[in-house]
Amino acid sequence: MQQIGRLLLILGILLAAVGLLLSLGIGTKWIGRLPGDIRIEKENVRFYFPITTCLLGSLLLSAILWLLRR
């Protein structure tokens, strides 16, 4: 039970830090605008799929969870 509490505390701190950075405008310039993100804009249609951003986020989250399990 103590490990779950520690995990929740760490995740809460990380979430608060990310929220603070995004509210200050830090990181909003490159999130979703990486090379490899798909963006199609025509007259009446806009399609956007941030595949590279999703892969980077998944890699970062996997690394954090791997470090927490050690």
PADO-65893 format. One line per field, with one value per atom (N, C-alpha, C): residue number from 0; atom name; x, y, z. Coordinates in Angstrom, 2 decimals. Example, Ala and Ser with C-alpha at 12.3 -4.5 7.8 and 13.67 -1.06 7.14 Angstrom:
<sites>
resi = 0,0,0,1,1,1
name = N,CA,C,N,CA,C
px = 13.19,12.30,13.20,12.85,13.67,12.90
py = -5.69,-4.50,-3.30,-2.25,-1.06,0.03
pz = 7.80,7.80,7.80,7.08,7.14,7.87
</sites>
This chain:
<sites>
resi = 0,0,0,1,1,1,2,2,2,3,3,3,4,4,4,5,5,5,6,6,6,7,7,7,8,8,8,9,9,9,10,10,10,11,11,11,12,12,12,13,13,13,14,14,14,15,15,15,16,16,16,17,17,17,18,18,18,19,19,19,20,20,20,21,21,21,22,22,22,23,23,23,24,24,24,25,25,25,26,26,26,27,27,27,28,28,28,29,29,29,30,30,30,31,31,31,32,32,32,33,33,33,34,34,34,35,35,35,36,36,36,37,37,37,38,38,38,39,39,39,40,40,40,41,41,41,42,42,42,43,43,43,44,44,44,45,45,45,46,46,46,47,47,47,48,48,48,49,49,49,50,50,50,51,51,51,52,52,52,53,53,53,54,54,54,55,55,55,56,56,56,57,57,57,58,58,58,59,59,59,60,60,60,61,61,61,62,62,62,63,63,63,64,64,64,65,65,65,66,66,66,67,67,67,68,68,68,69,69,69
name = N,CA,C,N,CA,C,N,CA,C,N,CA,C,N,CA,C,N,CA,C,N,CA,C,N,CA,C,N,CA,C,N,CA,C,N,CA,C,N,CA,C,N,CA,C,N,CA,C,N,CA,C,N,CA,C,N,CA,C,N,CA,C,N,CA,C,N,CA,C,N,CA,C,N,CA,C,N,CA,C,N,CA,C,N,CA,C,N,CA,C,N,CA,C,N,CA,C,N,CA,C,N,CA,C,N,CA,C,N,CA,C,N,CA,C,N,CA,C,N,CA,C,N,CA,C,N,CA,C,N,CA,C,N,CA,C,N,CA,C,N,CA,C,N,CA,C,N,CA,C,N,CA,C,N,CA,C,N,CA,C,N,CA,C,N,CA,C,N,CA,C,N,CA,C,N,CA,C,N,CA,C,N,CA,C,N,CA,C,N,CA,C,N,CA,C,N,CA,C,N,CA,C,N,CA,C,N,CA,C,N,CA,C,N,CA,C,N,CA,C,N,CA,C,N,CA,C,N,CA,C,N,CA,C,N,CA,C,N,CA,C,N,CA,C
px = 0.82,0.00,0.87,2.04,2.93,3.48,3.69,4.20,3.16,1.91,0.85,0.76,0.88,0.87,2.02,3.19,4.37,4.17,3.65,3.41,2.41,1.33,0.33,0.90,1.73,2.36,3.28,4.10,5.02,4.26,3.23,2.43,1.71,1.25,0.60,1.56,2.77,3.78,4.16,4.32,4.64,3.52,2.30,1.16,1.06,1.31,1.29,2.40,3.58,4.70,4.40,3.83,3.48,2.40,1.42,0.37,0.92,1.87,2.49,3.27,4.04,4.80,3.89,2.80,1.89,1.14,0.80,0.09,1.01,2.30,3.25,3.63,3.21,3.51,4.81,5.44,6.70,6.36,6.87,6.63,5.49,4.69,3.57,4.00,5.21,5.69,5.99,6.48,6.90,5.96,5.11,4.20,3.18,3.16,2.24,2.75,3.96,4.52,5.87,6.05,7.30,7.31,8.50,8.55,7.94,7.08,6.41,4.96,4.57,3.16,2.40,1.28,0.52,-0.47,-0.41,-1.33,-1.77,-3.08,-3.65,-4.69,-4.48,-5.41,-5.85,-7.15,-7.74,-8.78,-9.56,-10.50,-11.46,-12.17,-13.19,-12.83,-11.66,-11.31,-9.93,-9.84,-8.54,-8.40,-7.31,-7.03,-5.65,-5.57,-4.31,-4.12,-2.99,-2.67,-1.21,-0.97,0.41,1.09,1.42,1.96,3.33,4.20,5.52,5.42,4.55,4.34,3.80,2.90,2.36,3.46,4.30,5.39,6.38,6.70,7.62,7.03,5.75,5.08,5.02,4.77,4.74,6.11,7.14,8.50,8.88,8.53,8.83,8.07,6.80,6.00,6.51,6.90,7.46,8.76,9.60,10.86,10.62,9.66,9.36,8.82,7.90,7.35,8.40,9.31,10.39,11.29,11.59,12.43,11.73,10.43,9.69,9.61,9.63,9.56,10.88,11.97,13.30,13.47
py = -1.18,0.00,1.26,1.17,2.31,2.66,1.64,1.90,2.61,2.27,2.92,4.40,4.67,6.05,6.86,6.25,6.93,7.19,6.21,6.37,7.48,7.51,8.56,9.95,10.02,11.29,11.78,10.90,11.27,11.66,10.90,11.23,12.57,12.85,14.13,15.30,15.13,16.19,16.40,15.31,15.44,16.11,15.76,16.36,17.85,18.21,19.63,20.39,19.79,20.45,20.67,19.66,19.80,20.86,20.88,21.89,23.29,23.45,24.75,25.20,24.29,24.65,25.04,24.30,24.61,25.92,26.20,27.45,28.66,28.48,29.57,29.73,28.78,28.87,28.21,27.53,26.85,25.49,25.22,23.94,23.93,24.98,24.98,25.28,25.74,26.05,24.79,23.75,22.56,21.37,21.38,20.26,20.26,19.19,19.07,19.64,20.16,20.73,20.11,18.87,18.19,17.66,17.46,16.84,15.43,15.12,13.82,13.91,15.02,15.22,15.52,14.86,14.98,16.13,17.04,18.18,18.41,18.32,18.56,19.67,20.77,21.90,22.24,22.16,22.57,23.64,24.02,25.13,24.90,23.80,23.55,22.42,21.84,20.67,20.86,20.51,20.48,19.14,18.45,17.16,17.26,16.84,16.95,15.72,15.03,13.86,13.95,14.26,14.45,13.12,12.33,11.00,11.04,11.95,12.05,12.51,13.44,13.91,12.79,11.98,10.84,9.82,9.53,8.58,9.09,10.37,10.96,10.92,11.24,11.17,9.76,8.79,7.40,6.93,7.32,6.97,7.58,8.82,9.50,8.86,8.57,7.93,6.53,5.79,4.44,4.51,5.49,5.63,5.99,6.86,7.25,6.05,5.31,4.14,3.06,2.90,1.92,2.31,3.60,4.05,3.87,4.07,3.91,2.45,1.52,0.09,-0.45,0.20,-0.28,-0.12
pz = 0.00,0.00,0.00,0.60,0.68,-0.71,-1.56,-2.91,-3.77,-3.59,-4.35,-3.96,-2.67,-2.21,-2.78,-2.82,-3.37,-4.86,-5.57,-7.00,-7.27,-6.52,-6.69,-6.38,-5.38,-5.02,-6.13,-6.66,-7.74,-8.99,-9.33,-10.52,-10.35,-9.15,-8.89,-9.02,-8.52,-8.64,-10.10,-10.86,-12.28,-13.05,-12.75,-13.41,-13.09,-11.85,-11.46,-12.17,-12.29,-12.96,-14.44,-15.10,-16.51,-16.68,-15.80,-15.86,-15.67,-14.77,-14.54,-15.78,-16.37,-17.56,-18.72,-18.89,-19.98,-19.73,-18.48,-18.19,-18.35,-18.18,-18.39,-19.85,-20.68,-22.10,-22.50,-21.55,-21.85,-22.45,-23.62,-24.25,-25.24,-25.29,-26.22,-27.64,-27.82,-29.17,-29.97,-29.33,-30.06,-29.88,-28.86,-28.67,-29.80,-30.56,-31.68,-32.97,-32.98,-34.20,-34.54,-34.16,-34.44,-35.88,-36.44,-37.77,-37.70,-38.61,-38.60,-38.16,-37.56,-37.22,-38.51,-38.68,-39.92,-39.80,-40.75,-40.78,-42.21,-42.42,-43.73,-43.56,-44.28,-44.21,-45.63,-45.84,-47.10,-46.81,-47.77,-47.58,-46.42,-46.43,-45.41,-44.45,-44.61,-43.83,-43.20,-41.94,-41.25,-40.57,-40.86,-40.24,-39.61,-38.37,-37.65,-36.79,-36.98,-36.16,-35.73,-34.45,-33.97,-33.63,-34.65,-34.43,-33.75,-34.16,-33.54,-32.10,-31.83,-30.46,-29.58,-30.12,-29.37,-29.07,-30.05,-29.85,-28.80,-28.86,-27.89,-26.49,-26.36,-25.07,-24.52,-25.38,-24.97,-24.50,-25.21,-24.83,-23.49,-23.28,-22.02,-20.86,-21.06,-20.01,-19.70,-20.73,-20.51,-19.72,-20.02,-19.29,-17.83,-17.57,-16.20,-15.42,-16.01,-15.32,-15.13,-16.08,-15.92,-14.76,-14.62,-13.53,-12.17,-12.15,-10.89,-10.44,-11.40,-11.06,-10.52,-10.83,-10.39,-8.94
</sites>
